[in-house]
């Protein structure tokens, strides 16, 4: 010890006090003195003293009473007291002093080395106690401020020695109740898990460690998943005398795992459905392609039928791809609406025209009820017609042959509702909440094979949300039909005006004998397009060699070049820039024909100089519009 350790020497005998002070100072301690109990208590209250060397006989307050007061005060209870006496030296006196709170009791005469040894021993004891208290305090601060529950149980009794405050939040029960009934935590374990957990708990004597995941039922009936880890605490001899537990709330992790499993199952189901949907059109396309080479009697009729089949199946494939791309773009926030003022009647008419072939093929009756005035909304007419057409297509598909479909438009305080009602297979009540989820599939009527990817309603719902509207569904139940309702904010209403029907346009614009140069590495696709253009009156030329495009264009002098962007070894965009920079060829109309159809792809094509952008496979009408400009 050194002079930083301060000792209070209390004795009314000047000689005895002087002798003890010199001994302590010689041992390196700092010493202050007092001659009575009152002064001694005042010095202790200042909080600088580590130990009091206290004589029993004092003129004002008995030394044993002084010791009792020091130990009774929480601010000074940790101060060590070494009681001394030259008169009260009997066994009973020592016992009385120790019972009064003294940490030790020495009877005079006291040898110098004995006094120093006792002081050092008491100070070492205080250091050990201080370190232990600090360690316990750090432990409590740690366990009191973590979300996990920390437990300590004695063995073999399995009584609770400590449990952190997080127990109350995780178990929904008080710490006090647990301390009164140490096994009450087990009552909160879910009944289906309790047997397993109880078996682990009862086997602690043989196996003092485990790791388990189980459910805890809160008092309000809610369920929480926890991960419980228990390990042994051993003494110096290696014997287990306690077990410690750490319990973590893993409810969120379990929920995420469940969502991931569901997503994985949805993914597998979607891939299987996608494979099915893509293979379905391939078989009739392959058979129809074989029929195109038919000869003999009736060949022309069979070939015409084959062309119809191929066109229909290609349209189906293109629809699948478009839906997939739309969903991906919406999910990534990349889809852009081209909003304008739209008269709702034209949207409904376009949607009915799109769904009419299926409605007629299924022999359904279609009724349309609209308000007397024209209803205008702000939106993308193409996307709104797509959404409406999807609902009509579903109504036709999920209604047995000869069914009834009704489209009803109603106005209600700034909102227009377009309801598509059918008397088809209906929707079970528990499926209504998930019908707009991605890849959700409904059962199909017995006269229909399963079809579609289960993304149509999700796509419609998201498109309507982008328009500030929403999609809802109702159904009385299985076999009782269903109603899907589009809801949109109304821009304005106007009275209906009689419009003279426009003269019917010719089935196709006059080609005027325009020369078209087709550039594509897919020779089959290019030659088929050339045959079609020839039938339409165009002069069509083809090449798969983009490297000699400039020379060929100078030779043929085409009015239009239809150029595939994704050519092998050639950048279609750079090729377009080269053509537009050529003094002779710059006036040629450039049409991009590509499998890439995102808004970014269209922007890049326009920046490169293309006059039009077609996504494969292009509709005949779209192709003709692009060629004419």
Secondary structure as GFF3:
##gff-version 3
##sequence-region A 1 629
A	DSSP	beta_strand	6	10	.	.	.	ID=ss1
A	DSSP	alpha_helix	14	26	.	.	.	ID=ss2
A	DSSP	beta_strand	30	34	.	.	.	ID=ss3
A	DSSP	alpha_helix	37	45	.	.	.	ID=ss4
A	DSSP	beta_strand	51	55	.	.	.	ID=ss5
A	DSSP	alpha_helix	63	72	.	.	.	ID=ss6
A	DSSP	beta_strand	80	85	.	.	.	ID=ss7
A	DSSP	alpha_helix	91	99	.	.	.	ID=ss8
A	DSSP	beta_strand	104	107	.	.	.	ID=ss9
A	DSSP	alpha_helix	112	144	.	.	.	ID=ss10
A	DSSP	beta_strand	149	154	.	.	.	ID=ss11
A	DSSP	beta_strand	160	163	.	.	.	ID=ss12
A	DSSP	alpha_helix	166	171	.	.	.	ID=ss13
A	DSSP	alpha_helix	175	180	.	.	.	ID=ss14
A	DSSP	alpha_helix	184	187	.	.	.	ID=ss15
A	DSSP	alpha_helix	191	202	.	.	.	ID=ss16
A	DSSP	beta_strand	210	217	.	.	.	ID=ss17
A	DSSP	beta_strand	223	234	.	.	.	ID=ss18
A	DSSP	beta_strand	240	249	.	.	.	ID=ss19
A	DSSP	alpha_helix	251	291	.	.	.	ID=ss20
A	DSSP	alpha_helix	299	331	.	.	.	ID=ss21
A	DSSP	beta_strand	340	343	.	.	.	ID=ss22
A	DSSP	alpha_helix	344	361	.	.	.	ID=ss23
A	DSSP	beta_strand	365	369	.	.	.	ID=ss24
A	DSSP	beta_strand	373	379	.	.	.	ID=ss25
A	DSSP	alpha_helix	381	397	.	.	.	ID=ss26
A	DSSP	beta_strand	404	412	.	.	.	ID=ss27
A	DSSP	beta_strand	415	422	.	.	.	ID=ss28
A	DSSP	alpha_helix	429	432	.	.	.	ID=ss29
A	DSSP	alpha_helix	456	466	.	.	.	ID=ss30
A	DSSP	beta_strand	470	474	.	.	.	ID=ss31
A	DSSP	beta_strand	482	489	.	.	.	ID=ss32
A	DSSP	beta_strand	492	495	.	.	.	ID=ss33
A	DSSP	beta_strand	515	519	.	.	.	ID=ss34
A	DSSP	alpha_helix	523	535	.	.	.	ID=ss35
A	DSSP	beta_strand	539	543	.	.	.	ID=ss36
A	DSSP	three_ten_helix	546	548	.	.	.	ID=ss37
A	DSSP	alpha_helix	549	556	.	.	.	ID=ss38
A	DSSP	beta_strand	560	563	.	.	.	ID=ss39
A	DSSP	alpha_helix	572	581	.	.	.	ID=ss40
A	DSSP	beta_strand	589	594	.	.	.	ID=ss41
A	DSSP	alpha_helix	599	608	.	.	.	ID=ss42
A	DSSP	beta_strand	612	615	.	.	.	ID=ss43
A	DSSP	alpha_helix	620	628	.	.	.	ID=ss44
###
